[in-house]
């Protein structure tokens, strides 16, 4: 997500607290927030895919693969 979009999220938040938002601004805010959350989820998944944990028995478990197994079919 670009800095401009994050700035716009913050701007809409401040305006919502000070004077309220128009229906169009509320829709824009919702779209931007959903995009922001999707980006965060993608970043976390990417980080998990790069983390390997060595188990006590010496085996290696990738956290991204474990996460995918738990959430498969959702």
N, C-alpha and C positions, 0 to 999 in steps of 0.2 A: 504494500500500500504506500502511496506517495505521501510525502510530507504535506502537500497541499490538501489531500483528502483528510488526513488526520487533523490538520488545522481547521478544516471545515466542520468536522465532527465536533471539535471543541467549541467552535463559534456557534454552532446550532445549540449545543448544550447550554452555553451561557445565555443565549437569547431565550431559550425555553424557560430558564429560571427567572430572567428579568422581565420579559413581556409576553412570552408565549410564542408559539409557532403557528404559521399558517398551515392548512392541510397539505399543501405542496412541500413545505419545509419538513413537516413530520414524516412524509413519505420518503423524502431525500435522506433524512436522518436514519430512518429504519434501514434503507438500502445500504447506506454507508456503514452502519453498525454491523449488519450481516456480513458485508465484505470484510470488515476488520476482524470479526470473529473467525471467519473462514481462513483468513491469512494466518491467524494465531494457531489454529488447529493444524494447518499444513506445516507450519514451522516446528511445532512440537513433534508431529509425526516424523518429520525429516530428522530431527535430533534423535528421536528414539531409534530410528533405523541405523544410526551410527554408534550406538552404545551396545557393547558386548559385556556381559557379566560372566566372570569365571565362577562356577559353582564349586562347592566344597569337594565334589568328586572329580574336579578337574575339567568337567565339560564346560562348554561355552554356550551361553544363551543370548540371543540377540533380542533386545527389548522390543524393537519394532515388529519382529515376527511374532512375539508373544502377544503383543497388543492386537495385531491383526487376527490371530487365532481367537482371541476373546470376543472380538467385535464382528466376526464374520457372520454375514447374514442379517445384520441390523440395518 
